Amino acid sequence: MSIPRTTVFCSLLFVACSSSEGARPAAPSVPLQADSPWPKFRGNAAQDGRSAQKPKPGGKAWTFRTGKGIFSSPIVAADGTVYVGSADRNFYALNADGTLRWKVATGEIVDSAGLLDDRGRVYFGSGDGKLRALDAATGREIWSMTADAPSVNKAFINWFEGNVAIGPGGTLYVPNDNFFLYAIDREDGRVKWRRKMPDQTWSLPAVDAPSGTLFVGNNNLLPALGRNTFALDPASGEAQWETSTLGSIAASPMFAEGRVIVGGFDGWVRAYDEKSGDELWAFATRDHVYASPALLPDGTVVQPSADGTVYALDPKTGALRWAFDAGEPIRSSPAVDADGNVYFGGGDGRLWVLGPDGRHRWSVQLIAEARNDLNASPALGRDAIYLAGESGEVFSVPYDLCLRAEPDPRCRVGGDEPLARDGAFLLYTTASGAILDAPPSAHHANRPITLSLVLREKGDTRLSTIDASTLDVRVEPKVDVAIEVAGDGKFLTITPLSPFVAGADGKVRVSATAKLLVDHDREGLRLKNGKAGGGVRSDLALTLADRPKAPAKLAIPTTPGEPATTWEMARLALP
């Protein structure tokens, strides 16, 4: 972990200029629900992920299970009601105690967040192409709006996969996968204007409340086909400025002190001047950026990356202040409480809490099963943190749960990052993508072995790749294997062409050695001309799991009407 620095930064988003002690966001200047602690995705119009809530005791832990995985981020009403969508095609309202208040069925998955306004309504989009306005108390539908058919723009789908924004005058701004960004009259669902975008838009517009200007990204990754970062006029949707990067912008921009800050799939976080669109600074992470940024009370920009690291950046220069490596990919956007504590979900199923200096405060394992991504973003309520994940569960986690006197075996308190020691490592990686510091108790004989490269220097993870020309892999007892280094140079896969065989001790031994490359020339995530950076060696002794005693029984019909085995695949959200 990098050594933290402390500065003082004044922002238009705060009531007054102050240090990290006591700075609080200003009251909302757009018509969100009054007194709601978290009425929309990212918490407010500027989308800085900040809350006026301080951690306090007394919250209740609960879990509510839906029918399928959840990518939708919760929102929280003034009375404590939690609203969230699920891949089971329902939108839920949960009471403050975790019981069901109501649910509304839709025609497809709901993987976007809702929005609560000052008229007692909740708005949300669904994969069925509908934007709905409901009575927040009862779930009664007030109106629904259907997006244009995909064929209009030669798109593939017309899902509302982005979230819902609202401007100072109450207009809703809602992106769709049919290449349109819509401005919607919240009174009746009438389309005020639609702007054609170069590609799907998952990014949610940030709103500069005084002017109403919208700042939004787009999934377009080919500059020749159009831009992917925009400042739009709220009345017409016309571009005030636009620019482009070498990767999709799925994250939602943050507006802060005249700067528009957003990360992209090219792995860079950029700050733009709000008026001109000129790039002010850029910071490179080691992988694509899906999560949206947040702001600490002292103005520090907090940006997670799919490389598993949370970066704290100087808002004026983009210089690194500190970094925390959680190990697993992070696609959850962070929330920040009034004390500057940072909350985010990890690809390991853990809710992480960092102090404002980037040190590990506490964390709790919410999902223990293999499919455990917490890709949704946390919402900060008055008494608890609300989060949802791939398991289909909604979690209420009391503030400072792991700092209570009662021990909880799921908790970690303080201490170092998960992989704190320096060195070069090829770490065992499970079929679901979990990176393990130690190999599992058993490995299936016919399953490939995947190893992830991690290079740690001076307490931080450094970008490095495997020099495939130097790779040497040996398997004992010997079997024929196919050896492949991933295109990004960070993963090694060893695939048995016949099942691995155990030795006399019941284990198969695999050794892999290679030279490393560092300090690459970089164009987006494309790396080339790396320099020699030492070597790496991995020696694994894996116990082979027993094979199934009999093949799985599949019903294969020979005539119409006979039973048949089927697999149902549903797209939740990618990546």
C-alpha positions in Angstrom: 0.0 0.0 0.0 1.3 3.5 -0.9 2.1 5.9 1.9 -0.8 8.4 2.2 -0.6 12.2 2.1 -3.1 14.7 3.5 -4.3 17.8 1.8 -7.1 20.3 2.1 -9.4 20.8 -0.9 -12.5 23.0 -1.3 -15.4 21.9 -3.5 -18.6 23.5 -4.7 -20.3 20.3 -3.6 -19.6 21.0 0.1 -21.3 23.4 2.5 -17.9 24.9 3.3 -14.2 24.5 2.7 -12.8 22.2 5.3 -10.4 19.4 5.9 -11.6 15.8 6.1 -13.1 16.5 9.5 -16.8 17.2 9.3 -17.2 18.2 5.6 -20.7 17.4 4.5 -22.4 17.4 1.0 -24.7 20.3 0.3 -28.5 19.7 0.1 -29.6 18.4 -3.3 -30.5 21.0 -5.9 -32.4 18.6 -8.1 -35.9 17.2 -7.1 -34.8 14.0 -5.4 -36.8 12.7 -2.4 -36.2 14.9 0.6 -34.3 13.3 3.5 -33.5 10.2 1.5 -30.0 9.1 2.5 -29.4 7.5 -1.0 -32.1 8.3 -3.6 -30.3 7.3 -6.8 -27.3 5.6 -8.2 -24.1 7.3 -6.8 -26.3 9.1 -4.2 -26.7 12.5 -5.8 -26.7 14.5 -9.0 -23.0 15.1 -9.1 -22.5 11.4 -8.6 -19.6 11.7 -6.1 -20.8 8.8 -4.0 -20.8 10.9 -0.8 -23.2 10.7 2.1 -23.8 12.8 5.1 -24.2 9.7 7.2 -21.7 8.9 10.0 -21.1 5.3 11.1 -23.3 4.7 14.2 -24.3 1.6 16.2 -27.8 0.1 16.2 -28.4 -1.1 12.7 -29.8 -4.5 12.0 -28.2 -7.2 9.8 -30.5 -9.0 7.4 -30.5 -10.8 4.1 -33.3 -11.0 1.5 -33.0 -13.5 -1.3 -34.4 -12.9 -4.8 -34.8 -15.5 -7.5 -31.6 -14.8 -9.4 -28.4 -12.7 -9.4 -28.4 -9.0 -8.8 -26.4 -6.4 -10.6 -28.8 -3.6 -9.7 -27.5 -1.2 -7.0 -30.0 -0.5 -4.1 -31.4 2.9 -3.3 -32.8 3.9 0.1 -35.9 6.0 0.9 -36.3 8.5 3.8 -38.4 5.9 5.7 -35.7 3.2 5.3 -37.4 1.3 2.4 -34.8 -0.3 0.1 -35.5 -0.6 -3.6 -33.6 -2.9 -5.9 -34.0 -4.9 -9.1 -33.1 -8.5 -9.8 -32.3 -10.8 -12.7 -35.5 -12.7 -11.7 -37.3 -9.9 -13.6 -38.8 -8.3 -10.5 -38.3 -4.9 -8.9 -38.4 -5.0 -5.1 -39.3 -2.7 -2.3 -38.1 -4.0 1.0 -39.0 -2.7 4.4 -36.3 -1.4 6.8 -36.4 -4.8 8.6 -35.7 -6.8 5.4 -39.3 -8.0 4.8 -41.0 -7.7 1.4 -43.1 -4.5 1.1 -44.0 -5.1 -2.6 -42.6 -6.3 -5.9 -43.4 -5.6 -9.5 -42.8 -8.1 -12.3 -41.3 -7.0 -15.5 -40.7 -8.8 -18.8 -36.9 -9.1 -18.4 -34.1 -8.7 -15.9 -33.7 -5.5 -14.0 -30.0 -4.7 -13.6 -30.2 -0.9 -13.2 -30.9 1.2 -10.2 -34.0 3.2 -9.5 -34.5 6.9 -8.6 -36.7 8.4 -5.9 -38.1 11.9 -6.5 -39.9 14.5 -4.5 -43.4 13.4 -5.7 -43.3 10.0 -3.9 -42.4 8.1 -7.1 -39.7 5.6 -7.9 -38.5 5.3 -11.5 -36.6 2.3 -13.0 -35.7 0.8 -16.3 -35.8 -2.9 -17.3 -34.5 -5.2 -19.9 -38.0 -5.4 -21.4 -37.4 -1.9 -22.9 -39.7 -0.2 -20.5 -39.1 2.7 -18.1 -41.7 2.7 -15.3 -42.9 5.3 -12.8 -44.4 3.7 -9.7 -45.9 4.9 -6.5 -43.0 4.3 -4.1 -45.3 3.4 -1.2 -47.5 0.8 -3.0 -45.8 -0.2 -6.2 -48.8 1.0 -8.3 -47.8 1.9 -11.8 -48.4 5.5 -12.7 -47.0 5.3 -16.2 -44.6 3.3 -18.4 -42.7 4.4 -21.5 -41.4 1.9 -24.1 -38.1 2.5 -25.8 -37.8 2.6 -29.6 -37.3 -0.8 -31.2 -33.7 -1.9 -31.7 -34.2 -1.9 -35.5 -34.5 1.9 -35.5 -30.8 2.3 -34.9 -29.7 -1.1 -36.1 -29.1 -2.1 -32.5 -29.4 -5.5 -31.0 -31.6 -4.8 -27.9 -33.5 -2.0 -26.3 -32.8 -2.7 -22.7 -32.7 0.1 -20.1 -29.3 -1.1 -18.8 -28.1 2.3 -17.5 -29.6 4.0 -14.5 -32.0 7.0 -14.1 -30.8 10.6 -13.7 -32.9 13.7 -13.0 -32.2 17.3 -13.8 -32.9 20.5 -11.9 -36.3 20.9 -13.7 -37.3 17.4 -13.0 -36.6 15.9 -16.5 -35.5 12.3 -16.3 -32.4 11.4 -18.4 -32.3 7.7 -19.2 -29.8 5.8 -21.5 -30.8 2.7 -23.5 -29.0 -0.1 -25.3 -30.9 0.9 -28.6 -28.3 3.7 -29.0 -30.7 6.4 -27.7 -30.3 8.7 -24.7 -33.8 9.8 -23.7 -35.1 13.0 -21.9 -38.4 12.0 -20.3 -41.1 14.2 -18.8 -41.6 12.6 -15.3 -45.2 13.8 -15.3 -46.5 11.3 -17.9 -43.5 9.6 -19.5 -43.5 11.7 -22.6 -40.3 11.8 -24.6 -39.0 15.4 -24.7 -36.0 14.5 -26.9 -33.8 11.6 -27.8 -30.2 11.7 -28.8 -28.6 9.0 -30.9 -25.4 7.8 -29.4 -22.6 5.9 -31.2 -23.3 2.7 -29.2 -25.1 1.4 -26.1 -25.0 3.7 -23.1 -24.6 2.1 -19.7 -23.0 5.3 -18.2 -25.4 7.5 -16.2 -25.3 11.2 -16.8 -23.8 13.3 -14.0 -25.7 16.6 -13.7 -24.1 20.0 -13.0 -27.1 21.3 -10.9 -26.7 25.1 -11.6 -26.6 24.7 -15.4 -28.2 21.3 -15.8 -25.4 20.2 -18.2 -25.2 16.4 -18.5 -21.9 14.6 -18.6 -22.1 11.0 -19.8 -20.0 8.2 -21.3 -20.8 5.7 -24.1 -19.8 2.1 -24.9 -18.2 3.1 -28.2 -14.6 2.0 -28.4 -13.7 2.9 -32.0 -13.0 6.6 -32.3 -13.5 6.4 -36.1 -17.2 5.6 -35.4 -17.8 8.4 -32.9 -16.9 9.8 -29.5 -17.6 8.2 -26.1 -17.5 11.0 -23.6 -20.0 13.9 -23.8 -21.2 17.1 -22.3 -24.8 17.6 -23.4 -27.3 20.5 -23.3 -30.1 19.4 -21.0 -32.8 21.1 -23.1 -31.9 19.6 -26.5 -29.3 16.9 -26.0 -27.0 18.7 -28.3 -23.3 18.2 -27.6 -21.5 21.1 -25.9 -18.3 19.1 -26.3 -17.3 15.5 -27.0 -14.1 13.5 -26.8 -13.0 9.9 -27.1 -10.8 7.2 -25.5 -9.5 3.8 -26.7 -12.1 1.9 -24.5 -15.8 2.0 -23.7 -17.0 4.3 -21.0 -19.4 2.2 -19.0 -18.7 4.0 -15.7 -20.7 7.0 -14.7 -18.8 10.4 -14.6 -18.4 12.4 -11.5 -18.7 16.2 -11.5 -16.5 18.0 -9.0 -15.1 21.5 -8.8 -15.3 22.2 -12.5 -13.9 18.8 -13.4 -15.6 15.8 -15.0 -13.8 12.6 -13.9 -14.5 9.1 -15.4 -12.6 5.9 -16.1 -12.8 3.7 -19.2 -12.2 0.2 -20.5 -8.7 1.3 -21.7 -7.7 1.3 -18.1 -7.3 5.1 -17.7 -9.0 7.5 -15.4 -9.3 11.0 -16.9 -10.3 14.5 -15.7 -11.8 16.9 -18.2 -12.5 20.6 -18.0 -16.3 21.0 -17.7 -16.5 23.9 -20.1 -14.1 22.9 -22.9 -13.7 19.2 -22.5 -9.9 19.6 -22.5 -8.1 16.7 -20.8 -6.6 18.0 -17.5 -4.9 14.8 -16.4 -4.9 11.0 -16.9 -4.0 8.1 -14.6 -3.3 4.6 -15.7 -4.6 1.5 -13.8 -3.6 -2.0 -14.7 -7.0 -3.2 -16.2 -10.3 -1.8 -17.4 -12.3 0.5 -15.3 -16.0 -0.3 -14.8 -16.7 1.3 -11.4 -17.5 5.0 -11.1 -15.4 7.3 -9.0 -16.1 8.9 -5.6 -14.9 11.9 -3.7 -13.4 12.0 -0.2 -14.2 15.0 2.1 -10.8 16.5 1.4 -11.4 16.3 -2.4 -9.4 13.1 -3.1 -10.7 11.1 -6.0 -11.3 7.4 -5.2 -11.3 5.1 -8.2 -11.5 1.3 -8.1 -10.4 -0.8 -11.1 -10.9 -4.3 -12.4 -7.3 -4.9 -11.5 -8.4 -5.2 -7.9 -7.0 -2.0 -6.7 -8.6 1.2 -5.2 -6.6 4.3 -6.2 -6.8 7.6 -4.4 -5.8 10.5 -6.8 -5.1 14.2 -6.4 -8.1 15.9 -8.0 -5.9 18.7 -9.5 -3.1 16.6 -10.9 -4.2 12.9 -10.9 -1.1 12.0 -8.9 -1.4 8.9 -6.7 -2.0 9.6 -3.0 -2.5 6.0 -1.9 -3.6 2.6 -3.3 -5.2 -0.5 -1.7 -5.1 -3.8 -3.5 -8.2 -6.0 -2.6 -6.9 -8.8 -4.9 -10.1 -9.5 -6.9 -11.6 -7.4 -9.7 -13.7 -4.4 -8.4 -16.7 -3.3 -10.5 -18.6 -1.9 -7.5 -18.6 1.9 -7.3 -17.5 3.2 -3.9 -19.6 5.1 -1.4 -18.1 7.5 1.1 -19.5 8.4 4.5 -19.2 11.7 6.4 -16.0 10.5 8.1 -14.4 9.7 4.8 -14.6 5.9 5.1 -14.8 4.1 1.7 -17.3 1.2 1.1 -17.2 -1.1 -1.9 -18.0 -4.6 -2.9 -15.3 -7.0 -4.2 -15.1 -9.8 -6.7 -14.5 -12.1 -3.7 -17.9 -11.6 -2.2 -16.6 -9.3 0.5 -17.8 -5.8 1.6 -14.6 -3.8 2.1 -14.3 -0.7 4.3 -11.2 1.5 4.1 -10.4 4.5 6.2 -9.8 7.9 4.5 -6.1 7.1 4.5 -6.6 3.9 2.4 -5.9 1.6 5.3 -8.1 -1.5 5.8 -10.7 -0.7 8.5 -12.8 -3.8 8.3 -14.4 -6.2 5.8 -17.0 -8.9 5.9 -17.5 -12.0 3.7 -21.1 -11.7 2.5 -21.1 -14.4 -0.1 -19.2 -17.6 0.4 -20.3 -19.6 -2.6 -18.2 -19.8 -5.9 -20.3 -17.2 -7.7 -19.7 -14.5 -5.3 -19.2 -11.2 -7.1 -20.5 -8.1 -5.4 -20.7 -6.1 -8.6 -23.6 -3.9 -7.4 -22.6 -0.7 -5.6 -23.3 0.0 -1.9 -26.0 2.5 -0.7 -25.5 4.2 2.6 -28.6 4.3 4.7 -29.0 5.9 8.1 -28.2 2.7 10.1 -26.7 0.3 7.6 -24.9 -0.3 4.3 -27.1 -2.0 1.6 -25.5 -4.1 -1.1 -26.5 -6.9 -3.4 -24.7 -9.6 -5.4 -24.4 -12.4 -7.8 -26.0 -14.8 -5.3 -29.3 -13.0 -5.7 -29.2 -11.7 -2.1 -29.7 -8.2 -0.7 -27.7 -7.5 2.4 -28.2 -5.0 5.2 -24.8 -4.6 7.0 -24.8 -2.4 10.1 -22.2 0.3 10.2 -18.9 -0.9 11.8 -20.4 -4.5 12.1 -16.9 -6.0 12.5 -15.9 -3.5 15.2 -18.6 -4.7 17.6 -17.7 -6.6 20.7 -19.5 -9.8 19.4 -17.0 -11.8 17.2 -18.1 -12.6 13.7 -16.1 -15.3 11.8 -16.8 -13.6 8.5 -15.0 -10.4 9.6 -11.5 -9.1 9.2 -10.4 -6.1 11.1 -7.4 -3.9 10.3 -4.3 -5.6 9.0 -2.6 -5.6 5.6 -3.9 -6.1 2.1 -4.8 -9.7 1.2 -1.4 -10.2 -0.6 0.9 -8.0 1.4 4.3 -9.6 0.8 6.6 -8.4 -2.1 7.7 -10.7 -4.9 6.5 -12.3 -8.1 3.8 -14.9 -7.9 1.8 -17.2 -10.2 -1.3 -17.8 -8.1 -3.9 -20.6 -8.6 -7.1 -19.2 -10.1 -10.4 -21.0 -9.7 -12.9 -21.7 -12.6 -15.0 -18.8 -11.3 -12.0 -16.4 -11.3 -11.0 -16.3 -7.6 -7.3 -15.8 -7.1 -6.0 -18.0 -4.2 -2.9 -17.3 -2.2 -2.7 -21.1 -1.5 -3.9 -23.9 -3.8 -7.3 -25.6 -3.1 -7.6 -28.9 -1.3 -8.4 -30.7 -4.5 -8.3 -30.1 -8.3 -10.3 -32.1 -10.9 -8.1 -34.2 -13.1 -9.7 -33.1 -16.4 -9.8 -29.4 -15.5 -7.3 -26.8 -16.8 -5.0 -25.2 -14.3 -5.0 -21.4 -14.5 -2.3 -19.2 -12.8 -2.5 -15.4 -12.4 0.6 -13.3 -12.4 1.0 -10.9 -9.5 4.1 -8.7 -9.1 4.4 -6.9 -5.7 7.0 -4.2 -5.1 7.2 -1.9 -2.1 3.8 -2.8 -0.9 2.0 -2.2 -4.2 1.0 -4.3 -7.2 3.0 -3.5 -10.4 1.8 -3.9 -14.0 3.8 -6.9 -15.4 3.4 -9.6 -18.1 4.7 -13.1 -18.7 7.4 -13.3 -21.4 5.9 -16.3 -23.2 9.1 -17.0 -25.1 10.8 -17.9 -21.8 8.0 -20.0 -20.3 8.9 -23.5 -19.1 6.1 -25.7 -17.7 6.6 -29.2 -16.3 4.0 -31.7 -15.1 4.7 -34.8 -13.0 3.5 -37.5 -13.6 3.8 -36.5 -17.2 0.7 -36.0 -19.4 0.4 -34.0 -22.6 -0.7 -30.5 -22.0 -1.6 -27.4 -24.0 0.1 -24.2 -22.6 -1.4 -20.8 -23.3 -0.5 -17.3 -22.1 -3.5 -14.9 -22.3 -3.4 -12.0 -24.7 -2.8 -9.5 -21.9 0.1 -11.6 -20.6 -1.3 -11.9 -17.1 -2.7 -15.4 -17.1 -1.2 -18.8 -17.8 -3.5 -21.8 -18.6 -2.3 -25.4 -18.6 -4.9 -27.7 -20.2 -4.5 -31.5 -19.9 -5.1 -33.2 -23.3 -5.8 -36.3 -21.2 -6.7 -36.2 -17.5 -4.0 -35.3 -15.0 -2.6 -38.4 -13.2 -1.7 -38.5 -9.5 1.6 -39.8 -8.3 2.0 -42.3 -5.4 1.1 -39.6 -2.9 -2.1 -38.7 -4.7 -0.8 -35.5 -6.1 0.1 -34.0 -9.5 3.0 -31.6 -9.4 3.2 -28.6 -11.7 6.1 -26.2 -12.0 6.1 -23.1 -14.2 9.0 -20.6 -14.6 9.2 -17.5 -16.9 10.8 -14.1 -17.2 8.7 -11.0 -16.6 8.2 -7.8 -18.6 7.6 -4.4 -17.1 7.6 -0.7 -18.1 5.8 -1.4 -21.3 4.9 1.1 -24.0 1.1 1.4 -23.6 -1.8 2.3 -25.9 -4.9 1.8 -23.8 -4.6 -1.7 -22.5 -2.4 -2.8 -25.4 1.1 -3.4 -24.0 4.3 -3.7 -26.1 8.1 -3.3 -25.9 8.2 -4.4 -22.2 11.6 -4.4 -20.4 13.1 -7.3 -18.5 11.7 -7.4 -15.0 13.1 -10.4 -13.2 11.5 -13.8 -13.1 8.7 -15.8 -11.6 8.4 -19.5 -10.5 5.4 -21.5 -9.3 5.5 -25.0 -7.8 2.2 -26.6 -7.1 1.3 -30.0 -5.6 -2.4 -30.5 -6.2 -4.5 -33.4 -4.8 -6.7 -34.7 -7.5 -10.4 -34.9 -6.8 -12.2 -38.2 -7.3 -13.9 -38.5 -10.7 -17.7 -38.9 -10.8 -18.6 -42.6 -10.5 -20.9 -42.4 -13.5 -21.6 -39.9 -16.2 -24.4 -37.4 -15.7 -27.8 -38.7 -17.0 -29.1 -36.5 -19.8 -32.5 -36.9 -21.3 -32.0 -37.0 -25.0 -35.3 -37.3 -27.0 -35.6 -39.5 -30.0 -39.2 -38.6 -30.9 -41.2 -35.5 -30.5 -42.7 -35.1 -27.1 -40.1 -37.0 -25.1 -38.5 -35.4 -22.1 -35.3 -33.5 -22.9 -32.5 -32.0 -20.9 -32.2 -28.3 -21.4 -29.9 -25.5 -20.2 -31.3 -22.0 -19.7 -28.8 -19.2 -20.1 -29.7 -15.6 -19.1 -27.6 -12.5 -19.7 -27.2 -10.6 -16.4 -24.6 -8.0 -17.2 -21.1 -8.0 -18.5 -18.2 -7.8 -18.1 
